[in-house]
Amino acid sequence: MNTIHLLLLLAPSEIAGSVADAPPDGQTRISIVDGRWQLNGKVTYPGTRAESLLMNARMANATFADRHRVDYDAEANSDRFIARSHFAFNKAEDDRVHYAQRREITMPPADLLPARSTPVTGDYFPPPESQGGWRKLEKPEDIRRLSGTNPAKLDELRQWLLKSDNRTFAAVVIRNGYIVLEVERGNSAKTDTRRVASVSKAVCATVLAIASERSRQGRTPRKMTFDDPAFDFIPWAQPLSDPRKASITVKQLLNHTSGICPEATGAPNDGSWEYVLGHSGDARTARLAFDPGTACGYSTHALAHAALVCENVTGKPYDQFAVEALFKPLGIERWWFQYYEGGEKIGRHPSHGLGMPARDLARIAYCMMRGGRWGQQQVIPKWFVEETAAPTHGVTTPEMRWKLNPQVFSHGWELPARHKGEGGRSGEGIPADARSKPGSGGQLIAFVPSLDLLITRQTGSSGEWEYEEYLRRACAAVLSGKPDSSDPGMPKK
């Protein structure tokens, strides 16, 4: 018989087990007899699954109430106990059987692990892709346990993405800061910078919000708020092709209520700056489709105007400011920008259009979901994040081209839960706090703060797609369940 005797000067409350028979001197004696732990000469936890194992009180609690908690780390608790025990134990390296049994007992079963409605990884921010990039889960048990998502539902989503169209694409689903699903067909989620179409509208609005915030702090040549007249910052448009343009606000450029060349007119989205600014002789760009703020007409041209506003406010071309103020702080490493040519008077300037990999797009959504914060830096103004959660105009008549509910549109971002079925687009099954921006060709960026969930898809293509279905299925993959009421990390009702 092999016996090792240890003397621990620990209070009885430190150890869970049979301490009632402690010697008169009050000292608890721990022994290992033939590989079985004993307290004061008796095997620990007789007749239970934990028989012959050594656990302190916190570890014993893990067998019961703590099995329903996601903030309790049984392994870290073991480490703290061992560190105070005055003997060396190198976990699985010293006793693989004991460690495996202890882990089995103290870890919550995967099917009982509740999903949180609030972020549990608020201090995690991925390094740039060149330095390791996003953390990623591959094993179903890890996906369920660490991200609180259903692996089977994610597999269904994978198949749906592959069957939804024949385009090449890269798609990413991230929960609690973990990539839980990444699907690539011809496109690399890490490196492919194909055009993201109208997803760039949300990026432009976000960059413009940063410019506005910095201008309020006196850090730019000019001061600008979203309520200011937009054409005060577009000198290249003078003289105005329509006097009503003078009353268009910066905000209206972003929420599609400016009246500038709605896509419903059929006018091309791209062209020279003379064309975009209404000086080419095309009446569709020269004249507003409606008085500013009185209707809703989805407008790519309006966001091109917004890029010029940014340039005038910051004193830097839109692409340069976007890279410095948003892309670099978030660790985005790959991108390109669209440029429009202008004559001698206007010159060449970047528009809002761009290309970016799916994983880098996800960084923008993640920053928004973290209240605009990245690490210790407030990159995106918190007020902008909050204002994108609601419509930023009072128009109630349907959008001109697709007849959508106009209340879907906010500052460049959209509110997918507000779709009412127009054009086959329904917000059913999508949380009210979700924000998204679809782009032609099945491209999408979306995030849901209440679920700590974000998704992206990049194709570089054009055409229709079931945007809301992608988000709806991703939301459905989040496990339901109520966290244990004893969990100190959860908000009190």
Helices and strands as residue ranges (DSSP letters): E 3-8, G 12-14, E 15-16, E 28-33, E 36-39, E 42-43, E 55-56, H 57-63, G 65-68, H 74-83, G 91-93, H 96-106, G 110-112, G 129-131, E 135-136, H 140-142, I 143-147, H 151-163, E 169-175, E 178-185, H 199-216, G 230-233, G 235-237, G 243-247, H 250-254, G 263-265, H 273-276, H 283-286, H 300-314, H 318-322, I 323-327, E 336-340, E 349-355, H 358-369, E 373-374, E 377-378, H 382-387, G 406-408, G 416-418, G 422-424, E 435-439, E 443-448, G 449-451, E 453-458, H 467-476
